[in-house]
Amino acid sequence: MVADGLLTRQRYREVPPRVDYELTERAQALLPVLGALARWGYQWAWDGPRGEEAIDIGAIFRVAPGLLEVGDARGLVELTVVRPDGDQRSYAIGIDDDGVTIEEREAPEAEAQIAGAEADWIRALGPKLDRDALRVAGDERLAMTVLNAVGGADIRATAGADVTA
């Protein structure tokens, strides 16, 4: 993907080695397409993880710019996932007049925060949209706007799924 001009690669001289990849402008132009594919999947194919299938919550979050539409909601939301090994990953989703952005970082300045264990996120984004174990703080309306978009709640509601906010 680097060779195709979709990603930039930044290698750091650290121990352990670390490499960061970022979407290029060319790849960002694909986000509406990825969002359309995700919408289709939520409506027609999403039935939850199978057996020992690995779910990458971060990959779902990274499609947010293709799923979220800039409407009335504006602000920054921090999504935090606590992995089974205790490692914590945070994602900052920003919504403003210029569009939707996502960065893999902590966002203590966020107007809303949503946090939970990896298994809680899988249930929250799964077919039943079971959000009971997620912790929401701050601007609840903004948090729910982001959660509904990345979880496909609005899409599944129009398809007749049982969706609760």
PyRosetta script that sets phi, psi and omega in degrees:
from pyrosetta import init, pose_from_sequence

init()
pose = pose_from_sequence("MVADGLLTRQRYREVPPRVDYELTERAQALLPVLGALARWGYQWAWDGPRGEEAIDIGAIFRVAPGLLEVGDARGLVELTVVRPDGDQRSYAIGIDDDGVTIEEREAPEAEAQIAGAEADWIRALGPKLDRDALRVAGDERLAMTVLNAVGGADIRATAGADVTA")
pose.set_psi(1, -29.8)
pose.set_omega(1, 174.7)
pose.set_phi(2, -65.2)
pose.set_psi(2, -46.8)
pose.set_omega(2, -179.5)
pose.set_phi(3, -62.4)
pose.set_psi(3, -28.7)
pose.set_omega(3, 179.9)
pose.set_phi(4, -86.9)
pose.set_psi(4, 0.8)
pose.set_omega(4, 176.9)
pose.set_phi(5, 79.3)
pose.set_psi(5, 19.9)
pose.set_omega(5, 179.5)
pose.set_phi(6, -95.0)
pose.set_psi(6, -24.9)
pose.set_omega(6, -178.5)
pose.set_phi(7, -131.9)
pose.set_psi(7, 149.7)
pose.set_omega(7, 166.5)
pose.set_phi(8, -105.1)
pose.set_psi(8, 147.4)
pose.set_omega(8, -177.3)
pose.set_phi(9, -119.9)
pose.set_psi(9, 126.5)
pose.set_omega(9, 177.2)
pose.set_phi(10, -120.6)
pose.set_psi(10, 115.9)
pose.set_omega(10, 179.8)
pose.set_phi(11, -101.0)
pose.set_psi(11, 132.9)
pose.set_omega(11, 179.9)
pose.set_phi(12, -106.1)
pose.set_psi(12, 142.3)
pose.set_omega(12, 178.2)
pose.set_phi(13, -88.4)
pose.set_psi(13, 79.3)
pose.set_omega(13, -178.4)
pose.set_phi(14, -131.4)
pose.set_psi(14, 164.1)
pose.set_omega(14, 172.9)
pose.set_phi(15, -122.9)
pose.set_psi(15, 119.3)
pose.set_omega(15, -2.8)
pose.set_phi(16, -69.4)
pose.set_psi(16, 158.9)
pose.set_omega(16, -178.9)
pose.set_phi(17, -59.6)
pose.set_psi(17, 146.4)
pose.set_omega(17, 179.7)
pose.set_phi(18, -136.3)
pose.set_psi(18, 138.9)
pose.set_omega(18, 177.7)
pose.set_phi(19, -133.2)
pose.set_psi(19, 132.7)
pose.set_omega(19, 175.5)
pose.set_phi(20, -111.0)
pose.set_psi(20, 140.2)
pose.set_omega(20, 175.4)
pose.set_phi(21, -119.1)
pose.set_psi(21, 141.1)
pose.set_omega(21, 176.6)
pose.set_phi(22, -132.4)
pose.set_psi(22, 147.8)
pose.set_omega(22, 177.3)
pose.set_phi(23, -69.8)
pose.set_psi(23, 138.8)
pose.set_omega(23, 172.9)
pose.set_phi(24, -83.9)
pose.set_psi(24, 173.2)
pose.set_omega(24, 176.7)
pose.set_phi(25, -59.8)
pose.set_psi(25, -36.6)
pose.set_omega(25, 178.2)
pose.set_phi(26, -60.8)
pose.set_psi(26, -44.3)
pose.set_omega(26, 179.6)
pose.set_phi(27, -70.3)
pose.set_psi(27, -37.7)
pose.set_omega(27, 179.6)
pose.set_phi(28, -62.0)
pose.set_psi(28, -28.5)
pose.set_omega(28, 176.8)
pose.set_phi(29, -66.1)
pose.set_psi(29, -19.1)
pose.set_omega(29, 178.0)
pose.set_phi(30, -83.0)
pose.set_psi(30, -12.8)
pose.set_omega(30, -174.9)
pose.set_phi(31, -57.2)
pose.set_psi(31, -40.4)
pose.set_omega(31, 175.6)
pose.set_phi(32, -61.1)
pose.set_psi(32, -34.5)
pose.set_omega(32, 178.1)
pose.set_phi(33, -67.3)
pose.set_psi(33, -45.8)
pose.set_omega(33, 177.9)
pose.set_phi(34, -62.5)
pose.set_psi(34, -39.1)
pose.set_omega(34, 176.4)
pose.set_phi(35, -61.2)
pose.set_psi(35, -41.9)
pose.set_omega(35, 178.3)
pose.set_phi(36, -63.8)
pose.set_psi(36, -40.9)
pose.set_omega(36, 176.9)
pose.set_phi(37, -64.4)
pose.set_psi(37, -41.1)
pose.set_omega(37, 178.7)
pose.set_phi(38, -64.1)
pose.set_psi(38, -42.3)
pose.set_omega(38, 177.6)
pose.set_phi(39, -59.3)
pose.set_psi(39, -45.0)
pose.set_omega(39, 178.2)
pose.set_phi(40, -59.3)
pose.set_psi(40, -46.4)
pose.set_omega(40, -179.5)
pose.set_phi(41, -61.4)
pose.set_psi(41, -43.3)
pose.set_omega(41, 178.4)
pose.set_phi(42, -61.5)
pose.set_psi(42, -40.5)
pose.set_omega(42, -176.3)
pose.set_phi(43, -76.6)
pose.set_psi(43, -36.9)
pose.set_omega(43, -169.5)
pose.set_phi(44, -115.0)
pose.set_psi(44, -21.7)
pose.set_omega(44, -170.4)
pose.set_phi(45, -127.0)
pose.set_psi(45, -14.9)
pose.set_omega(45, -172.3)
pose.set_phi(46, -75.7)
pose.set_psi(46, 116.6)
pose.set_omega(46, 177.0)
pose.set_phi(47, -132.7)
pose.set_psi(47, 17.2)
pose.set_omega(47, 177.3)
pose.set_phi(48, 91.7)
pose.set_psi(48, 167.5)
pose.set_omega(48, -178.7)
pose.set_phi(49, -66.3)
pose.set_psi(49, 149.6)
pose.set_omega(49, 178.5)
pose.set_phi(50, -106.7)
pose.set_psi(50, 129.0)
pose.set_omega(50, 174.8)
pose.set_phi(51, 47.0)
pose.set_psi(51, -120.3)
pose.set_omega(51, -178.7)
pose.set_phi(52, -95.1)
pose.set_psi(52, 22.5)
pose.set_omega(52, -179.5)
pose.set_phi(53, -59.6)
pose.set_psi(53, 132.8)
pose.set_omega(53, 178.4)
pose.set_phi(54, -83.8)
pose.set_psi(54, 133.9)
pose.set_omega(54, 178.5)
pose.set_phi(55, -113.7)
pose.set_psi(55, 125.1)
pose.set_omega(55, 177.3)
pose.set_phi(56, -99.7)
pose.set_psi(56, 96.3)
pose.set_omega(56, -178.1)
pose.set_phi(57, -59.3)
pose.set_psi(57, -39.9)
pose.set_omega(57, 179.0)
pose.set_phi(58, -58.6)
pose.set_psi(58, -37.4)
pose.set_omega(58, 178.7)
pose.set_phi(59, -64.4)
pose.set_psi(59, -37.5)
pose.set_omega(59, 176.7)
pose.set_phi(60, -64.9)
pose.set_psi(60, -46.0)
pose.set_omega(60, 179.8)
pose.set_phi(61, -60.9)
pose.set_psi(61, -37.5)
pose.set_omega(61, -175.5)
pose.set_phi(62, -67.1)
pose.set_psi(62, -13.4)
pose.set_omega(62, 175.7)
pose.set_phi(63, -87.8)
pose.set_psi(63, -4.0)
pose.set_omega(63, -177.3)
pose.set_phi(64, -50.4)
pose.set_psi(64, -42.0)
pose.set_omega(64, 179.1)
pose.set_phi(65, -60.7)
pose.set_psi(65, -23.6)
pose.set_omega(65, 176.6)
pose.set_phi(66, -89.3)
pose.set_psi(66, -14.3)
pose.set_omega(66, -178.7)
pose.set_phi(67, -101.0)
pose.set_psi(67, -36.8)
pose.set_omega(67, -177.4)
pose.set_phi(68, -81.3)
pose.set_psi(68, 134.6)
pose.set_omega(68, 173.3)
pose.set_phi(69, -106.8)
pose.set_psi(69, 137.9)
pose.set_omega(69, 179.7)
pose.set_phi(70, -74.1)
pose.set_psi(70, 111.2)
pose.set_omega(70, 178.4)
pose.set_phi(71, -121.4)
pose.set_psi(71, -126.7)
pose.set_omega(71, 179.9)
pose.set_phi(72, -78.0)
pose.set_psi(72, -26.6)
pose.set_omega(72, -175.4)
pose.set_phi(73, -75.9)
pose.set_psi(73, 132.8)
pose.set_omega(73, 175.7)
pose.set_phi(74, -138.6)
pose.set_psi(74, 142.4)
pose.set_omega(74, 175.5)
pose.set_phi(75, 142.7)
pose.set_psi(75, -170.9)
pose.set_omega(75, -177.1)
pose.set_phi(76, -119.7)
pose.set_psi(76, 132.1)
pose.set_omega(76, 179.8)
pose.set_phi(77, -123.0)
pose.set_psi(77, 132.1)
pose.set_omega(77, 175.5)
pose.set_phi(78, -101.4)
pose.set_psi(78, 125.1)
pose.set_omega(78, 176.0)
pose.set_phi(79, -108.2)
pose.set_psi(79, 125.5)
pose.set_omega(79, -177.8)
pose.set_phi(80, -121.6)
pose.set_psi(80, 130.4)
pose.set_omega(80, 179.9)
pose.set_phi(81, -117.7)
pose.set_psi(81, 125.1)
pose.set_omega(81, 175.8)
pose.set_phi(82, -101.9)
pose.set_psi(82, 115.8)
pose.set_omega(82, -178.2)
pose.set_phi(83, -77.1)
pose.set_psi(83, 162.5)
pose.set_omega(83, -179.3)
pose.set_phi(84, -56.9)
pose.set_psi(84, -29.7)
pose.set_omega(84, 179.6)
pose.set_phi(85, -82.6)
pose.set_psi(85, 2.7)
pose.set_omega(85, 179.1)
pose.set_phi(86, 92.9)
pose.set_psi(86, -12.2)
pose.set_omega(86, 177.2)
pose.set_phi(87, -63.5)
pose.set_psi(87, 140.8)
pose.set_omega(87, -177.2)
pose.set_phi(88, -118.1)
pose.set_psi(88, 133.1)
pose.set_omega(88, 176.6)
pose.set_phi(89, -120.3)
pose.set_psi(89, 135.2)
pose.set_omega(89, 178.7)
pose.set_phi(90, -121.4)
pose.set_psi(90, 146.8)
pose.set_omega(90, -179.3)
pose.set_phi(91, -132.6)
pose.set_psi(91, 134.4)
pose.set_omega(91, 179.4)
pose.set_phi(92, -108.5)
pose.set_psi(92, 117.0)
pose.set_omega(92, 178.2)
pose.set_phi(93, -108.8)
pose.set_psi(93, 118.9)
pose.set_omega(93, -179.9)
pose.set_phi(94, -109.2)
pose.set_psi(94, 138.9)
pose.set_omega(94, 178.5)
pose.set_phi(95, -125.4)
pose.set_psi(95, 121.0)
pose.set_omega(95, 175.3)
pose.set_phi(96, -147.4)
pose.set_psi(96, -173.7)
pose.set_omega(96, -176.1)
pose.set_phi(97, -62.1)
pose.set_psi(97, -22.1)
pose.set_omega(97, -179.6)
pose.set_phi(98, -85.2)
pose.set_psi(98, -9.7)
pose.set_omega(98, 179.0)
pose.set_phi(99, 130.7)
pose.set_psi(99, -154.0)
pose.set_omega(99, -176.5)
pose.set_phi(100, -118.7)
pose.set_psi(100, 134.6)
pose.set_omega(100, 177.9)
pose.set_phi(101, -126.2)
pose.set_psi(101, 157.1)
pose.set_omega(101, 173.6)
pose.set_phi(102, -139.3)
pose.set_psi(102, 137.6)
pose.set_omega(102, 175.7)
pose.set_phi(103, -133.9)
pose.set_psi(103, 144.7)
pose.set_omega(103, 175.7)
pose.set_phi(104, -89.3)
pose.set_psi(104, 94.5)
pose.set_omega(104, -178.6)
pose.set_phi(105, -167.0)
pose.set_psi(105, 162.3)
pose.set_omega(105, 171.5)
pose.set_phi(106, -73.4)
pose.set_psi(106, 151.4)
pose.set_omega(106, -179.3)
pose.set_phi(107, -138.4)
pose.set_psi(107, 73.0)
pose.set_omega(107, -179.3)
pose.set_phi(108, -62.2)
pose.set_psi(108, -18.6)
pose.set_omega(108, 179.7)
pose.set_phi(109, -85.2)
pose.set_psi(109, 0.6)
pose.set_omega(109, -175.7)
pose.set_phi(110, -64.0)
pose.set_psi(110, 146.1)
pose.set_omega(110, 176.5)
pose.set_phi(111, -76.2)
pose.set_psi(111, -20.7)
pose.set_omega(111, 179.7)
pose.set_phi(112, -144.1)
pose.set_psi(112, 147.7)
pose.set_omega(112, 177.7)
pose.set_phi(113, -132.2)
pose.set_psi(113, 139.7)
pose.set_omega(113, 173.4)
pose.set_phi(114, -129.1)
pose.set_psi(114, 127.6)
pose.set_omega(114, -176.3)
pose.set_phi(115, -138.9)
pose.set_psi(115, 151.9)
pose.set_omega(115, 176.3)
pose.set_phi(116, 178.5)
pose.set_psi(116, 167.6)
pose.set_omega(116, 175.8)
pose.set_phi(117, -69.4)
pose.set_psi(117, 157.8)
pose.set_omega(117, -179.8)
pose.set_phi(118, -53.4)
pose.set_psi(118, -43.6)
pose.set_omega(118, 179.9)
pose.set_phi(119, -63.6)
pose.set_psi(119, -35.1)
pose.set_omega(119, 177.8)
pose.set_phi(120, -65.6)
pose.set_psi(120, -40.7)
pose.set_omega(120, 178.3)
pose.set_phi(121, -66.2)
pose.set_psi(121, -39.9)
pose.set_omega(121, 179.1)
pose.set_phi(122, -61.2)
pose.set_psi(122, -42.9)
pose.set_omega(122, 177.1)
pose.set_phi(123, -66.7)
pose.set_psi(123, -38.6)
pose.set_omega(123, -178.1)
pose.set_phi(124, -67.5)
pose.set_psi(124, -33.2)
pose.set_omega(124, -179.2)
pose.set_phi(125, -96.1)
pose.set_psi(125, -5.0)
pose.set_omega(125, -179.0)
pose.set_phi(126, -75.6)
pose.set_psi(126, -178.5)
pose.set_omega(126, -174.8)
pose.set_phi(127, -57.0)
pose.set_psi(127, -32.6)
pose.set_omega(127, -177.8)
pose.set_phi(128, -90.3)
pose.set_psi(128, -6.0)
pose.set_omega(128, 178.8)
pose.set_phi(129, 50.7)
pose.set_psi(129, 46.1)
pose.set_omega(129, -179.3)
pose.set_phi(130, -77.9)
pose.set_psi(130, 98.7)
pose.set_omega(130, -174.7)
pose.set_phi(131, -101.6)
pose.set_psi(131, 5.9)
pose.set_omega(131, -173.6)
pose.set_phi(132, -56.8)
pose.set_psi(132, -33.5)
pose.set_omega(132, -175.4)
pose.set_phi(133, -86.6)
pose.set_psi(133, -12.2)
pose.set_omega(133, 177.8)
pose.set_phi(134, -75.5)
pose.set_psi(134, 144.4)
pose.set_omega(134, 177.3)
pose.set_phi(135, -103.4)
pose.set_psi(135, 124.7)
pose.set_omega(135, 179.9)
pose.set_phi(136, -114.1)
pose.set_psi(136, 132.0)
pose.set_omega(136, 177.6)
pose.set_phi(137, -134.1)
pose.set_psi(137, 153.2)
pose.set_omega(137, 177.8)
pose.set_phi(138, 85.6)
pose.set_psi(138, -144.6)
pose.set_omega(138, -176.0)
pose.set_phi(139, -69.2)
pose.set_psi(139, 97.9)
pose.set_omega(139, -175.2)
pose.set_phi(140, -64.8)
pose.set_psi(140, -36.4)
pose.set_omega(140, 179.9)
pose.set_phi(141, -62.8)
pose.set_psi(141, -44.4)
pose.set_omega(141, 178.0)
pose.set_phi(142, -64.5)
pose.set_psi(142, -43.8)
pose.set_omega(142, 179.0)
pose.set_phi(143, -59.6)
pose.set_psi(143, -45.0)
pose.set_omega(143, -178.8)
pose.set_phi(144, -68.5)
pose.set_psi(144, -33.3)
pose.set_omega(144, 176.5)
pose.set_phi(145, -60.1)
pose.set_psi(145, -46.9)
pose.set_omega(145, 179.9)
pose.set_phi(146, -68.2)
pose.set_psi(146, -46.1)
pose.set_omega(146, -178.7)
pose.set_phi(147, -61.7)
pose.set_psi(147, -42.3)
pose.set_omega(147, 178.4)
pose.set_phi(148, -63.4)
pose.set_psi(148, -37.1)
pose.set_omega(148, -179.4)
pose.set_phi(149, -71.7)
pose.set_psi(149, -50.9)
pose.set_omega(149, -176.7)
pose.set_phi(150, -70.9)
pose.set_psi(150, -23.2)
pose.set_omega(150, 178.5)
pose.set_phi(151, -93.7)
pose.set_psi(151, -2.0)
pose.set_omega(151, 178.1)
pose.set_phi(152, 70.4)
pose.set_psi(152, 20.0)
pose.set_omega(152, -176.1)
pose.set_phi(153, -60.6)
pose.set_psi(153, -44.6)
pose.set_omega(153, -178.7)
pose.set_phi(154, -65.1)
pose.set_psi(154, -38.2)
pose.set_omega(154, 179.9)
pose.set_phi(155, -65.6)
pose.set_psi(155, -46.3)
pose.set_omega(155, -178.3)
pose.set_phi(156, -70.8)
pose.set_psi(156, -28.3)
pose.set_omega(156, 178.0)
pose.set_phi(157, -64.4)
pose.set_psi(157, -40.3)
pose.set_omega(157, 179.7)
pose.set_phi(158, -72.5)
pose.set_psi(158, -18.7)
pose.set_omega(158, 178.3)
pose.set_phi(159, -91.5)
pose.set_psi(159, 1.3)
pose.set_omega(159, 176.4)
pose.set_phi(160, 94.5)
pose.set_psi(160, 10.1)
pose.set_omega(160, 179.1)
pose.set_phi(161, -74.5)
pose.set_psi(161, 158.2)
pose.set_omega(161, 176.0)
pose.set_phi(162, -81.5)
pose.set_psi(162, 103.0)
pose.set_omega(162, -175.4)
pose.set_phi(163, -116.7)
pose.set_psi(163, 128.9)
pose.set_omega(163, 174.7)
pose.set_phi(164, -124.2)
pose.set_psi(164, 141.1)
pose.set_omega(164, -178.1)
pose.set_phi(165, -89.9)
pose.dump_pdb("model.pdb")
